[in-house]
Amino acid sequence: MPTLRVAASLGDVPRDAWNALVGDGSPFLEWDWLSILEETGAVGPDTGWLPQHLTLWEGDRLVGGCPLYVKAHSQGEFVFDHNWASAAQRGRIRYYPKLLVAVPFTPVAGQRFLAAPDAHARVTALLAGALEDLCERQGFSSAHVNFCLDDTAAALETRGWLRRTAYQYHWTNPGFRTFDDYMASLRSKRRNQARRERRALEEQGITIQVLVGDAIPDALAPLAYRLYRATVDTNPWGQRYLNRRVFDLLFTRWRSRLCLVLARRGDTVVAGTVNVQKAGVLYGRYWGAFEDLRHLHFNVSYYAAIEHCIVSGLQRFEPGAGGEFKHLRGFDAAETRSMHWIRHLGLRNAVAEYLGRERAHVAGEMEWLDDNTALKRDG
């Protein structure tokens, strides 16, 4: 049997061994991304994210692991359980601290229990059992696995974990060779609208530039942070989870994963997005603008990203949570899932009843979106 160890920092886990388990999976599970969040203090006890990563070892060989945090709140998770915490409080049940297997501040699905391809079932069972045992022995109210893949959800469901579903809008390339192919796939009203939106940017003297990996100069790290702050500091729902040091280290250690889309007027950047790409997928992360220009957001965050995917041979674009307007521009609803183990039986039963209703509602919305795709894109 493998030996279970708890790592208070991912820095205590060998980088290459951890990344070997990630393989071609989500870039946000990679050692560099997670360790940068810890090293810069974006993740840590002062922010309510206490790393307690579970690792499985056979001798000196890492055979499994998961990014685990003890949470003192529910911020930065994008799977909202604040109502559960409120219900627990009304019932005089302590909800915090809780255990969370997730990528901080990142609503992107991926494998959460890392293992060699032929060992996922065994590793998932061992790590899930360890989480349940930690809750029972140390008094955590619950354990949560956010934005997991369906095989993980199915395995946890057989253990009595509760499934929660939602959806995001993803764009998938069905074989487009040019941006005009993409435009031709839209119904006439949306196609004409997209053309007007693209033309409006040209009329305002704005050009768009895409920089990937080593083509991104060091000097753009401060700009990327300013773009990030331009959004989170000016929106009522915004919260500054990341600091300047995060961007400095990403540009130093993780530049090969980055993709910047910049809108310029002459030599001046007026807006941009910081994106991540790996294994044929582009992940939209941070948008910001220094000027309020018509159609700037759609052009930089969506049209330029789609064109980049087509030109670069990327097959999928995940722009992040929210936004029905994405559906109107060729994005389809993709299910996301999270799994939840709740120690208190009464609270567990109440949450299970709520999730049953919520899943039915989500399924109905996704079915409607699927059935009305043509209507919505021409409506």
C-alpha positions as CSV (number, residue, x, y, z in Angstrom):
1,M,0.0,0.0,0.0
2,P,1.3,3.5,-0.8
3,T,2.2,5.8,2.1
4,L,0.1,8.9,2.6
5,R,2.0,12.2,3.4
6,V,0.7,15.7,3.9
7,A,2.8,18.5,2.4
8,A,2.4,22.0,3.9
9,S,3.8,23.5,0.8
10,L,4.1,22.2,-2.8
11,G,7.7,23.2,-2.5
12,D,8.1,20.1,-0.4
13,V,7.1,17.9,-3.3
14,P,9.5,17.3,-6.2
15,R,8.5,19.4,-9.2
16,D,9.2,16.9,-11.9
17,A,7.4,14.1,-10.0
18,W,4.3,16.2,-9.5
19,N,4.3,17.4,-13.1
20,A,4.7,13.8,-14.4
21,L,1.4,13.0,-12.8
22,V,-0.3,16.1,-14.4
23,G,1.0,15.1,-17.8
24,D,-1.1,16.8,-20.6
25,G,-3.8,17.7,-18.1
26,S,-4.8,21.2,-16.9
27,P,-1.9,23.7,-16.8
28,F,-3.4,25.0,-13.5
29,L,-2.5,21.8,-11.8
30,E,1.2,22.1,-12.7
31,W,3.7,22.6,-9.9
32,D,4.8,26.0,-11.1
33,W,1.3,27.6,-11.1
34,L,0.4,26.2,-7.6
35,S,3.7,26.9,-6.0
36,I,3.8,30.5,-7.3
37,L,0.5,31.2,-5.6
38,E,2.0,29.9,-2.3
39,E,5.4,31.6,-2.7
40,T,3.8,35.0,-3.3
41,G,1.4,34.8,-0.4
42,A,-1.7,34.8,-2.6
43,V,-2.4,31.4,-1.1
44,G,-1.5,30.8,2.6
45,P,-2.9,31.0,6.1
46,D,-3.2,34.8,5.9
47,T,-5.6,34.5,3.0
48,G,-7.7,31.6,4.4
49,W,-6.1,29.0,2.1
50,L,-3.9,26.7,4.2
51,P,-2.0,24.2,1.9
52,Q,-2.2,20.6,3.1
53,H,-1.5,18.7,-0.1
54,L,-2.1,15.0,0.0
55,T,0.6,12.9,-1.6
56,L,0.9,9.1,-2.1
57,W,4.3,7.4,-2.2
58,E,5.6,4.0,-2.9
59,G,9.0,4.2,-1.3
60,D,10.6,7.3,-2.8
61,R,8.3,7.4,-5.9
62,L,5.3,9.8,-6.0
63,V,2.3,7.8,-7.3
64,G,-0.5,10.1,-6.5
65,G,-1.6,13.5,-5.0
66,C,-4.1,16.2,-4.9
67,P,-4.0,20.0,-4.2
68,L,-5.7,20.3,-0.8
69,Y,-6.5,23.4,1.2
70,V,-8.0,24.0,4.6
71,K,-10.4,26.8,4.0
72,A,-11.6,29.4,6.5
73,H,-14.1,30.9,4.1
74,S,-15.7,30.2,0.7
75,Q,-14.1,33.0,-1.4
76,G,-12.2,32.3,-4.6
77,E,-13.8,28.9,-5.3
78,F,-16.4,29.7,-8.0
79,V,-18.6,26.9,-6.6
80,F,-20.7,28.8,-4.2
81,D,-21.7,27.2,-0.9
82,H,-22.3,30.3,1.1
83,N,-26.0,29.3,1.6
84,W,-24.8,25.9,3.0
85,A,-22.6,27.7,5.5
86,S,-25.5,30.0,6.5
87,A,-27.8,27.0,7.0
88,A,-25.2,25.3,9.1
89,Q,-24.8,28.4,11.3
90,R,-28.6,28.6,11.8
91,G,-28.4,24.9,12.9
92,R,-25.5,25.6,15.2
93,I,-23.2,23.5,13.1
94,R,-19.7,24.7,12.5
95,Y,-19.1,24.9,8.8
96,Y,-15.5,26.3,8.8
97,P,-12.8,25.1,8.5
98,K,-13.5,22.8,5.6
99,L,-11.4,20.8,3.2
100,L,-11.1,21.8,-0.5
101,V,-9.5,20.0,-3.4
102,A,-9.2,22.6,-6.1
103,V,-7.1,25.1,-7.9
104,P,-7.4,28.5,-6.1
105,F,-9.2,31.3,-7.9
106,T,-9.5,29.2,-11.1
107,P,-12.9,27.9,-12.4
108,V,-11.3,25.4,-14.9
109,A,-12.1,21.7,-14.9
110,G,-9.3,19.1,-14.6
111,Q,-8.2,16.0,-12.9
112,R,-8.1,16.6,-9.2
113,F,-6.7,13.3,-8.0
114,L,-3.4,13.0,-9.8
115,A,-2.0,9.6,-10.7
116,A,-0.5,7.5,-13.5
117,P,-3.1,6.8,-16.2
118,D,-3.6,3.2,-15.1
119,A,-3.8,4.0,-11.4
120,H,-6.5,6.7,-11.2
121,A,-9.2,4.5,-9.8
122,R,-7.0,3.2,-7.0
123,V,-5.5,6.6,-6.2
124,T,-8.9,8.2,-6.2
125,A,-10.2,5.7,-3.7
126,L,-7.2,6.2,-1.4
127,L,-7.3,9.9,-1.5
128,A,-11.1,10.1,-1.1
129,G,-10.9,7.8,1.9
130,A,-8.1,10.0,3.4
131,L,-10.3,13.1,3.0
132,E,-13.3,11.4,4.7
133,D,-11.0,10.2,7.5
134,L,-9.6,13.7,8.0
135,C,-13.1,15.1,8.4
136,E,-14.1,12.5,10.9
137,R,-10.9,12.6,13.0
138,Q,-10.1,16.3,12.9
139,G,-13.6,17.7,12.9
140,F,-13.8,19.3,9.5
141,S,-17.4,19.9,8.4
142,S,-16.9,18.7,4.9
143,A,-14.6,18.0,1.9
144,H,-15.2,19.4,-1.5
145,V,-13.7,18.6,-4.9
146,N,-14.4,21.4,-7.3
147,F,-14.3,21.4,-11.1
148,C,-13.4,17.7,-11.4
149,L,-13.7,15.4,-14.4
150,D,-16.6,13.1,-14.8
151,D,-14.7,9.9,-14.0
152,T,-13.7,11.4,-10.6
153,A,-17.3,12.5,-9.9
154,A,-18.6,9.0,-10.7
155,A,-16.1,7.4,-8.4
156,L,-16.9,9.7,-5.6
157,E,-20.6,9.3,-6.1
158,T,-20.4,5.6,-5.4
159,R,-18.9,6.5,-2.0
160,G,-21.9,8.7,-1.1
161,W,-20.5,12.1,-2.1
162,L,-23.0,14.6,-3.4
163,R,-22.8,15.8,-7.0
164,R,-23.3,19.4,-8.0
165,T,-23.5,20.5,-11.6
166,A,-23.3,23.8,-13.4
167,Y,-22.2,24.9,-16.9
168,Q,-19.8,27.2,-18.7
169,Y,-19.6,28.3,-22.3
170,H,-16.8,26.8,-24.3
171,W,-15.9,27.2,-28.0
172,T,-14.8,24.2,-29.9
173,N,-13.3,24.3,-33.4
174,P,-15.3,21.9,-35.7
175,G,-12.7,22.2,-38.4
176,F,-12.5,25.9,-39.3
177,R,-9.4,26.9,-41.2
178,T,-9.9,30.7,-41.1
179,F,-11.7,33.2,-39.1
180,D,-14.1,33.7,-42.0
181,D,-15.1,30.1,-41.6
182,Y,-16.0,30.8,-38.1
183,M,-18.0,33.9,-39.2
184,A,-19.8,31.9,-41.8
185,S,-21.0,29.5,-39.1
186,L,-23.0,32.2,-37.4
187,R,-26.5,33.0,-38.4
188,S,-26.8,36.1,-40.6
189,K,-27.8,38.5,-37.8
190,R,-24.9,37.5,-35.6
191,R,-22.5,37.4,-38.4
192,N,-23.4,41.0,-39.5
193,Q,-23.2,42.1,-35.8
194,A,-19.7,40.6,-35.4
195,R,-18.5,42.3,-38.6
196,R,-19.8,45.6,-37.3
197,E,-18.1,45.0,-34.0
198,R,-14.8,44.2,-35.6
199,R,-15.1,47.2,-38.0
200,A,-15.8,49.6,-35.1
201,L,-12.5,48.8,-33.5
202,E,-10.6,49.6,-36.7
203,E,-12.5,52.9,-37.0
204,Q,-11.3,53.8,-33.5
205,G,-7.7,53.2,-34.6
206,I,-7.3,50.1,-32.5
207,T,-5.1,47.1,-33.5
208,I,-4.8,43.8,-31.8
209,Q,-1.6,41.9,-31.1
210,V,-1.2,38.3,-29.8
211,L,2.0,37.3,-28.0
212,V,2.7,33.8,-26.9
213,G,5.5,32.3,-24.7
214,D,9.0,33.5,-25.3
215,A,7.7,36.3,-27.6
216,I,6.3,38.0,-24.5
217,P,8.8,40.6,-23.2
218,D,9.6,40.8,-19.5
219,A,8.5,44.5,-19.5
220,L,4.8,43.4,-20.0
221,A,4.6,41.7,-16.5
222,P,3.7,45.0,-14.8
223,L,1.2,45.8,-17.6
224,A,-0.5,42.4,-17.1
225,Y,-1.0,43.1,-13.4
226,R,-2.4,46.5,-14.2
227,L,-4.9,44.9,-16.6
228,Y,-5.9,42.4,-13.9
229,R,-6.4,45.2,-11.4
230,A,-8.4,47.3,-13.9
231,T,-11.1,44.7,-13.7
232,V,-11.1,43.5,-10.1
233,D,-10.7,46.9,-8.6
234,T,-13.5,48.6,-10.5
235,N,-16.2,45.9,-10.3
236,P,-18.4,45.4,-7.2
237,W,-17.9,41.6,-7.5
238,G,-14.1,42.0,-8.0
239,Q,-11.6,40.8,-5.4
240,R,-7.9,41.1,-5.8
241,Y,-6.7,37.5,-5.1
242,L,-3.4,37.9,-6.9
243,N,-0.6,40.4,-6.3
244,R,2.1,41.9,-8.4
245,R,4.6,39.3,-7.4
246,V,2.4,36.5,-8.9
247,F,2.7,38.1,-12.4
248,D,6.4,38.7,-12.0
249,L,7.0,35.0,-11.3
250,L,4.6,33.8,-14.0
251,F,6.5,35.8,-16.6
252,T,9.8,34.4,-15.2
253,R,8.9,30.7,-14.6
254,W,5.8,30.0,-16.6
255,R,6.0,32.2,-19.6
256,S,5.8,29.2,-22.0
257,R,2.1,28.8,-20.9
258,L,1.1,32.4,-21.3
259,C,-0.7,34.1,-24.2
260,L,-1.3,37.8,-24.2
261,V,-3.9,39.5,-26.4
262,L,-3.3,43.3,-26.4
263,A,-5.3,46.1,-28.0
264,R,-3.2,49.1,-28.9
265,R,-3.7,52.6,-30.2
266,G,-0.3,53.2,-31.8
267,D,2.2,52.2,-29.1
268,T,-0.2,52.6,-26.2
269,V,-2.0,49.5,-24.8
270,V,-5.6,50.3,-24.1
271,A,-6.8,46.8,-23.1
272,G,-5.8,43.2,-23.1
273,T,-6.2,39.7,-21.7
274,V,-3.8,37.3,-20.0
275,N,-4.6,33.8,-21.2
276,V,-3.0,30.3,-20.7
277,Q,-2.6,27.6,-23.3
278,K,-1.6,24.0,-23.2
279,A,-2.4,20.8,-25.1
280,G,-4.6,22.3,-27.7
281,V,-6.7,24.4,-25.3
282,L,-6.8,28.2,-24.7
283,Y,-8.0,29.3,-21.2
284,G,-9.1,32.9,-20.9
285,R,-8.2,34.3,-17.5
286,Y,-7.8,38.0,-16.9
287,W,-9.3,40.9,-18.9
288,G,-8.7,44.6,-18.3
289,A,-9.2,47.9,-20.1
290,F,-7.8,51.4,-19.5
291,E,-10.4,53.0,-21.9
292,D,-14.1,52.4,-22.3
293,L,-14.4,51.8,-26.0
294,R,-17.3,50.3,-27.9
295,H,-17.0,46.5,-28.6
296,L,-13.5,46.4,-27.2
297,H,-14.3,43.6,-24.8
298,F,-15.9,41.3,-27.4
299,N,-13.0,41.9,-29.9
300,V,-10.1,41.3,-27.4
301,S,-11.6,38.6,-25.2
302,Y,-13.5,36.5,-27.8
303,Y,-13.0,37.3,-31.5
304,A,-9.2,37.6,-31.2
305,A,-9.0,34.5,-29.0
306,I,-11.0,32.5,-31.5
307,E,-8.9,33.7,-34.4
308,H,-5.8,32.8,-32.4
309,C,-7.1,29.3,-31.8
310,I,-7.9,28.8,-35.5
311,V,-4.5,30.1,-36.7
312,S,-2.5,28.2,-34.0
313,G,-4.5,24.9,-34.3
314,L,-6.0,25.0,-30.8
315,Q,-9.1,23.0,-30.6
316,R,-10.9,24.5,-27.6
317,F,-11.3,27.9,-25.9
318,E,-12.6,28.1,-22.4
319,P,-13.1,31.8,-21.6
320,G,-14.2,31.3,-18.0
321,A,-17.4,31.5,-16.0
322,G,-20.6,33.4,-16.9
323,G,-21.8,35.2,-19.9
324,E,-24.9,34.2,-22.0
325,F,-23.6,36.5,-24.7
326,K,-20.9,33.9,-25.4
327,H,-23.6,31.5,-26.5
328,L,-24.7,34.0,-29.1
329,R,-21.2,34.0,-30.6
330,G,-20.7,30.3,-31.1
331,F,-20.0,29.0,-27.6
332,D,-21.8,26.0,-26.3
333,A,-22.8,25.1,-22.8
334,A,-20.4,22.5,-21.2
335,E,-21.3,20.9,-17.9
336,T,-19.0,21.4,-14.9
337,R,-19.2,19.3,-11.8
338,S,-18.1,19.3,-8.2
339,M,-18.4,16.7,-5.4
340,H,-19.1,17.2,-1.7
341,W,-18.8,15.1,1.4
342,I,-20.6,16.5,4.4
343,R,-20.0,15.0,7.8
344,H,-23.2,16.1,9.6
345,L,-26.1,13.9,8.5
346,G,-28.8,16.5,8.9
347,L,-26.9,19.1,6.9
348,R,-25.9,16.5,4.4
349,N,-29.6,15.5,3.8
350,A,-30.6,19.1,3.4
351,V,-27.9,19.8,0.9
352,A,-28.7,16.6,-1.0
353,E,-32.3,17.7,-1.4
354,Y,-31.2,21.1,-2.6
355,L,-28.7,19.7,-5.1
356,G,-31.4,17.4,-6.5
357,R,-33.5,20.4,-7.4
358,E,-30.5,22.4,-8.6
359,R,-29.3,19.6,-11.0
360,A,-32.8,19.3,-12.5
361,H,-32.8,23.0,-13.1
362,V,-29.3,23.0,-14.7
363,A,-30.2,20.0,-16.9
364,G,-33.3,21.8,-18.1
365,E,-31.3,25.0,-18.9
366,M,-28.7,23.0,-20.8
367,E,-31.3,21.1,-22.8
368,W,-33.0,24.4,-23.7
369,L,-29.7,25.9,-24.8
370,D,-28.9,22.8,-26.9
371,D,-32.3,22.7,-28.5
372,N,-32.4,26.4,-29.2
373,T,-28.8,27.0,-30.4
374,A,-29.9,28.2,-33.8
375,L,-32.6,30.4,-32.5
376,K,-30.4,32.0,-29.8
377,R,-27.6,32.8,-32.3
378,D,-30.1,34.5,-34.6
379,G,-32.4,36.0,-32.0
